[in-house]
Amino acid sequence: MEQIVGIVIPVFGLIGIGYGVAWTRLLREGTGEALADFVPTVAIPVLIFRVIATAGFSGGSPWLLWLAYYIAYTLAWIAGTAAVRRLFGRDARAGLVAGVSASYGNTLLIGIPLIIAAYGSEGTAAISLLIAVHLPIMMTVSAVLI
């Protein structure tokens, strides 16, 4: 339990600090928009590239990792789609968007810091393998389905 608290509290504490800074308007409103543009466009791709370029992937085959991840991803996608279609009576396209939104989660923004804190460089290599194949596969599947 102590390890969980030591890993999770700092990440969510940082999120809380960000919320507090936004709520008190310590920074200008445009700062959030600039960060929202910078982080996914520049910072995260550079981080992923650096990790993949320097990581040692000799630990084994990534197939079991991908299998476990995509089974959970698919279940969340199905649950999100079913909830929006059945509870809100929306069409198949709205269900698809809801399913993708439900399953996408915060793999990047919360997942990377948690994995680095919990598992160090070995965990970073694993999550980078997931992220590297995630976007091309899921965007292609989503585009075909829509």
Residue pairs with C-beta under 8 A, 6 or more apart in sequence:
3 118
6 117
7 114
7 117
7 118
8 114
10 117
11 110
11 113
11 114
11 117
14 113
15 110
21 27
22 32
39 109
40 108
44 108
44 112
47 112
48 128
48 131
48 132
51 124
51 125
51 128
52 125
52 128
52 129
52 132
55 121
55 124
55 125
55 128
56 125
57 125
57 129
59 122
59 125
62 126
62 129
65 126
65 129
65 130
66 129
66 130
66 133
69 130
73 103
73 138
74 103
76 99
76 102
76 103
76 105
77 99
77 100
77 102
77 103
78 99
79 99
79 102
80 95
80 98
80 99
80 100
80 101
80 102
80 103
81 95
81 96
81 98
81 99
81 102
82 95
83 98
83 102
84 90
84 94
84 95
84 98
84 99
85 91
85 92
85 94
85 95
88 94
90 98
93 146
96 142
96 145
96 146
97 146
100 138
100 142
104 138
105 111
107 127
107 130
107 131
107 134
108 131
111 127
112 124
112 127
115 123
115 124
115 126
115 127
116 123
116 124
119 126
